[in-house]
Amino acid sequence: MTVRVLTGSKEEIAKKVVNLPGEVREVIAFVEEPQTESKQPVPETVDDIFKEMEPYMVDVDDVDDSREGIYSRKPGE
């Protein structure tokens, strides 16, 4: 089986497919969807973004999430 990449307009690609030797069993087509408005509303504030994520967040009290705490080695590492 040989893989061929055909480019061009829809009509040009169709002509190239017709002229291919042998049997053509599959075609992958990339169709650009028209730009439409987003189906999800855009949050108005940063707080709204975090409010959406709240069900997926974990709340832990004793964690040092400072830059220094994240990038420095802990005992035993």
C-alpha positions, 0 to 999 in steps of 0.5 A: 500500500502506498500513501499519497498526500494530495493537495489543492482545491476540492476539484483538483484533489477529486481529479487526482483521486480519480486518476490514481492507479489501483483501488482507493479505499479510504480518504482523510479530508481536513475540513475547516469549520466556519468560525462561530461564537464559542459555545461556552461563555467567557468568564468575566473575571479571574475569580469566575475562572477559578470558581469553575475549577473549584470542583476539581481543586484540592485544598491542603493546609500545610503546603509551601507552594512558593517559588522557593518551596517548589524549586528547592530540594526537600529533606530526603530528595 
